Amino acid sequence: MGSAPDVTGKTFVITGATSGIGLQTALRLAAMGGRLTLVGRDAARGQAAIAAIKAQTPGCEVAFLTADLARLAEVRRLAGELIAALPKIDVLINNAGAIFDRRVVTPDGLERTFALNHAAYFLLTDLLRERLVASAPARIVNVASEAHRSVTLEFDDLQSERDYSAWRAYRRSKLANILFTRELARRLTGTGVTANCLHPGFVASRFGDNTHGVYRLGVQLAKRLFAISPQNGAKTSVFVATAAESGNASGRYYSKEQQTDPSLAAQDDAAATRLWDVTARLVAR
């Protein structure tokens, strides 16, 4: 791939950055000269992440903010703190996500998978949009998944009230990530801000660790047998966040550091616009 892009002095905001893909993305961006603001739920893990980054790259500028992104009030508070702290945001990496074996409704009335994996991407990006546009050229990077294939969105049941399935809810949330990216890119045309999404691979991270019983055992076994390392999982995130090739594109989907086509359902512009409008109403409630 040649030498790494020079991102010295560029400001990166990374959600879900205390472990797994997010932490490895942060470590690589720090080594490339980036200034980092990490976001996570656990303050202790946040400080451990900062220590790991500074041990590798002693001169790195890195900060940590705590937020539970499954709660809209926390997303709003985080956005306010980011705007107050960062005069410029060059790259927003929406990375935080999870799978939940039990259906739980958040205080906002949203199913937890939908809330964390999709609504948080939407709301945080929307709240930071003016700062990103003012920082242009800037990038928005949404971590999606190949798990989006072979599902469609059920607009009459976005909160999975009928026959909840953890895997189906997760897959639909990843489809929502791609449709959101597609519509976001369209709305950002001419602003100097690009929006792209990616599949990191099936990664041996903390993914699935919050599940229980047989479901948890199944996820753990699959990770041991088939998963790639978090270091390899971060490669495409870093590519989309920094490479010249991805910076010249918008509304695209990447896998293995290459642009590829998502499913036909993920290329449905009408569904992308409808999801945007529905999500805007949900997060505004």
C-alpha positions in Angstrom: 0.0 0.0 0.0 3.1 2.3 0.2 3.9 4.7 3.0 1.2 5.7 5.5 -0.6 9.0 4.9 0.6 11.9 7.0 -2.1 12.9 9.4 0.0 15.0 11.7 -2.1 17.4 13.6 -5.4 16.1 12.4 -8.1 15.6 15.0 -9.9 12.2 15.2 -12.9 11.4 17.3 -13.4 7.6 17.7 -16.3 6.1 19.5 -16.1 2.6 21.1 -12.3 3.3 21.4 -11.3 1.5 24.6 -10.9 -2.0 23.2 -11.0 -4.1 20.0 -11.2 -2.4 16.6 -11.6 1.1 18.1 -8.5 0.9 20.3 -6.4 -0.6 17.5 -7.6 2.2 15.2 -6.6 4.7 17.8 -3.2 3.2 18.2 -2.5 3.3 14.5 -3.7 6.8 14.1 -1.6 8.0 17.0 1.4 6.4 15.5 0.6 8.3 12.2 0.6 11.6 14.1 -3.1 12.1 14.8 -4.6 13.9 17.7 -7.2 11.7 19.3 -10.4 12.0 21.4 -11.6 8.6 22.5 -15.2 7.9 23.6 -16.3 4.9 25.7 -18.6 3.9 28.5 -16.0 2.9 31.1 -13.6 5.5 32.5 -11.1 3.0 33.8 -10.9 1.4 30.3 -10.6 4.8 28.9 -7.6 5.6 31.0 -6.0 2.2 30.2 -6.5 3.0 26.5 -4.7 6.4 26.9 -1.9 4.7 28.8 -1.5 2.1 26.0 -1.5 4.8 23.3 1.1 7.0 25.1 3.3 4.0 25.8 3.4 3.3 22.0 3.5 7.0 20.9 4.7 9.1 23.9 4.1 12.5 22.3 0.5 11.8 21.2 -2.2 14.2 22.1 -5.1 12.0 23.4 -8.1 12.6 25.5 -11.0 10.5 26.7 -14.7 11.3 27.2 -17.2 9.0 28.9 -20.7 8.4 27.3 -23.2 5.6 27.1 -24.2 6.0 23.4 -27.3 3.9 23.8 -28.9 6.8 25.5 -29.7 9.9 23.5 -29.2 12.3 26.3 -25.6 11.0 26.6 -25.1 11.4 22.9 -26.2 15.0 23.2 -24.0 15.7 26.2 -21.0 14.1 24.4 -21.6 16.2 21.3 -21.6 19.4 23.5 -18.4 18.4 25.2 -16.7 17.6 21.8 -17.8 21.0 20.3 -16.5 22.8 23.4 -13.2 21.0 23.4 -12.4 20.7 19.7 -12.2 23.7 17.5 -11.7 21.4 14.6 -12.8 17.8 13.9 -11.1 16.3 10.8 -12.5 12.8 11.1 -15.4 11.3 13.1 -15.2 7.5 13.3 -18.5 6.0 14.5 -17.3 2.6 15.7 -19.2 1.8 18.9 -21.6 -1.2 18.5 -22.8 -4.4 20.1 -25.1 -7.4 19.8 -27.6 -8.1 22.6 -29.1 -11.5 23.2 -32.1 -10.0 25.0 -34.4 -7.3 23.9 -34.1 -4.3 26.1 -35.8 -0.9 25.6 -33.8 2.2 26.4 -35.2 5.2 28.4 -35.8 6.8 25.0 -38.2 4.0 23.9 -35.7 2.5 21.4 -34.6 -1.1 21.2 -31.0 -1.2 22.5 -29.4 -2.5 19.3 -31.1 0.1 17.2 -30.2 2.8 19.7 -26.5 2.0 20.0 -25.7 0.8 16.5 -27.7 3.2 14.5 -29.4 6.0 16.3 -26.2 7.0 18.1 -24.3 7.2 14.7 -27.1 9.4 13.3 -27.5 11.7 16.2 -23.8 12.3 17.0 -23.0 12.9 13.4 -25.9 15.3 13.1 -24.9 17.3 16.2 -21.3 17.5 15.0 -22.2 18.3 11.4 -21.5 22.0 11.6 -18.1 21.5 13.2 -17.2 18.9 10.6 -18.3 21.2 7.7 -16.3 24.1 9.2 -13.3 21.7 9.4 -13.5 20.6 5.8 -12.0 18.7 4.1 -13.3 16.3 6.7 -14.4 12.7 6.9 -17.1 10.6 8.6 -16.3 6.9 8.9 -19.1 4.5 9.9 -18.2 1.0 10.9 -20.8 -1.4 9.4 -20.5 -5.1 8.6 -21.0 -7.8 6.0 -23.7 -9.0 8.4 -26.0 -6.6 6.6 -26.4 -9.0 3.7 -29.6 -11.0 3.2 -31.8 -8.8 5.4 -34.0 -5.8 4.8 -35.4 -3.2 7.1 -38.9 -3.7 8.5 -40.1 -0.1 8.8 -43.2 -1.2 10.7 -41.0 -2.9 13.3 -37.7 -1.1 13.5 -37.7 -1.7 17.3 -37.9 -5.5 16.9 -41.1 -5.8 19.0 -42.2 -8.9 17.0 -40.2 -12.1 17.5 -36.9 -10.5 18.7 -33.7 -12.2 17.4 -30.3 -10.8 18.5 -28.6 -11.7 15.2 -31.4 -10.3 13.0 -31.5 -7.1 15.0 -27.7 -6.7 14.7 -27.7 -7.4 11.0 -30.5 -4.9 10.4 -28.6 -2.3 12.4 -25.6 -2.8 10.1 -27.8 -2.4 7.1 -29.0 0.8 8.7 -25.4 2.0 9.0 -24.9 1.6 5.2 -28.2 3.3 4.3 -27.5 6.1 6.7 -24.0 6.6 5.1 -25.6 6.7 1.6 -28.1 9.4 2.5 -25.6 11.3 4.6 -23.2 11.4 1.7 -25.9 12.8 -0.5 -26.8 15.5 2.0 -23.2 16.5 2.4 -22.5 17.0 -1.3 -20.6 20.2 -1.9 -19.6 20.7 1.8 -16.1 19.1 1.6 -17.1 16.4 4.1 -17.2 12.8 2.9 -19.1 9.9 4.5 -18.1 6.3 3.9 -18.6 3.0 5.7 -16.8 -0.3 6.0 -16.7 -3.9 7.0 -13.8 -4.5 9.4 -14.0 -8.3 9.2 -15.1 -10.7 11.9 -12.9 -9.6 14.7 -11.8 -11.2 18.0 -12.8 -8.2 20.1 -15.2 -7.8 23.0 -18.1 -8.3 20.5 -20.7 -10.5 22.1 -19.1 -10.5 25.6 -22.3 -8.9 27.0 -24.5 -11.8 25.9 -25.4 -14.8 28.1 -25.6 -18.6 28.3 -25.5 -20.6 25.1 -25.5 -17.5 22.9 -22.4 -16.2 24.6 -20.7 -19.6 24.3 -21.5 -19.7 20.6 -20.1 -16.3 19.9 -16.9 -17.1 21.9 -16.4 -20.3 20.0 -16.9 -18.6 16.6 -14.4 -15.9 17.6 -11.8 -18.5 18.5 -12.3 -20.5 15.3 -12.9 -17.8 12.6 -12.1 -14.3 13.9 -9.2 -12.1 12.8 -7.2 -10.0 15.2 -8.3 -6.5 16.3 -5.1 -5.2 14.7 -6.2 -6.6 11.3 -9.8 -5.5 11.9 -8.6 -1.9 12.3 -6.9 -1.8 8.9 -9.9 -0.8 6.8 -11.1 1.8 9.4 -7.7 3.5 9.2 -7.7 3.2 5.4 -11.1 4.9 5.1 -10.1 7.5 7.6 -6.8 8.5 6.1 -6.1 7.2 2.6 -6.2 9.5 -0.4 -8.3 7.0 -2.4 -11.1 7.0 0.2 -10.9 10.7 0.8 -11.9 11.3 -2.9 -15.1 9.2 -2.6 -18.3 9.5 -0.6 -21.2 7.2 0.1 -19.1 4.1 -0.5 -18.7 0.8 1.2 -15.2 -0.7 1.8 -13.9 -4.2 2.8 -10.3 -5.3 3.0 -9.2 -1.8 2.2 -11.1 -1.9 -1.2 -14.3 -0.4 -2.3 -17.0 -3.0 -2.9 -20.7 -3.2 -3.4 -23.0 -3.7 -0.5 -26.2 -5.7 -0.9 -28.9 -4.5 -3.2 -31.0 -3.6 -0.1 -28.2 -1.3 1.1 -28.2 0.5 -2.3 -31.9 1.4 -2.0 -32.0 5.2 -2.1 -35.7 5.3 -1.2 -35.1 3.2 1.9 -32.1 5.4 2.8 -34.2 8.5 2.7 -37.1 6.9 4.6 -34.7 5.6 7.3 -33.2 9.1 7.7 -36.7 10.7 8.1 -37.9 8.1 10.6 -34.7 8.2 12.6 -34.8 12.0 12.8 -38.3 11.8 14.3 -37.3 9.1 16.7 -34.2 11.0 18.1 -36.2 14.2 18.3 -38.9 12.8 20.6 
